[in-house]
Amino acid sequence: MEQIEQLKEQLKKQEKLASLGLLSAGIAHEIQNPLNFVINFSKMSDKLLKDLTEIVEDHKDKLPDDDREEMEDIMTDLKENMAKIVEHGERAIDIIQGILLVSRGKENEYRPTDICKLVKEYVWLSYHAMRANRKGFNLAIHESYDTTMPPMTVIPQDLSRAVLNVMNNACYTVWKKAQAADESYRPKISVSVGSQDGNLLISIADNGEGMTDEVKQRLYENFFTTKPVGQGTGLGMGIIRDIIENKHEGTISFDSVEGEGTTFTFTIPIRK
């Protein structure tokens, strides 16, 4: 009876997640259009600013030195601001497209994918989500990406879920350790993407709490979680294992020392 009640609770959570998924897809679709306007008008404003710069340059001899220098400083600041608006607007568009890909993507659809871009996007998405939910918390993220790798054929919406789940767990464990550690502790997560011997390698390492022997043995057990009630379903690692081992015919391995941290590595054969 206890197991049945647990399953009922898990089903309720899954229904809520499904509803949230539909809501997120709808919001993402609606946000995409105004974001495109922001980006396009920023680019147009940048072109106008260049025209203004040329006009000022042509008439700089007619301007007092102080006024000319002030105008040049203002135009430099405006140009930098425009570049930042475009950069972060395009980043937001990438996130939205990722959400829409998950919601509309065909099941098990393999697509050529920029793996470094995908991993980086979801690493930082997880980080910002953690920061939003844990006020005042911060951590250092060390990244190493082999940007020379060509696009690789994977199921992007599934691989992104695997990266996001592991990154969420890494963020949680360094946050939890920080609650009890002294001021000398510096939360850190290291992410690397590369290839070796015909395989894609994705590694996410943290210096969090590490795992006990019991957790290691039960890691992929459905509904097993070390998080408080309401914060973990106990399904994440099983989903990750299915994505990496069954859908991508790869392997997932981990190395963990209790009290020191954990490293997860995805090894996926490169599909031609």
Salt bridges, closest charged atoms under 4 A:
GLU5 OE2 - LYS8 NZ 3.75
GLU9 OE2 - LYS12 NZ 3.71
ASP46 OD2 - LYS50 NZ 3.90
GLU57 OE2 - LYS60 NZ 2.93
ASP65 OD1 - ARG68 NH1 2.90
GLU72 OE2 - ARG68 NE 3.90
GLU90 OE2 - LYS43 NZ 3.52
ASP94 OD2 - LYS117 NZ 3.82
GLU121 OE2 - ARG91 NH1 3.28
GLU143 OE1 - LYS120 NZ 3.17
ASP158 OD1 - ARG161 NH1 3.55
ASP158 OD2 - LYS247 NZ 3.01
GLU209 OE1 - LYS176 NZ 3.99
GLU214 OE2 - ARG218 NH1 3.25
GLU221 OE2 - ARG218 NH2 2.87
GLU245 OE1 - ARG241 NE 3.42
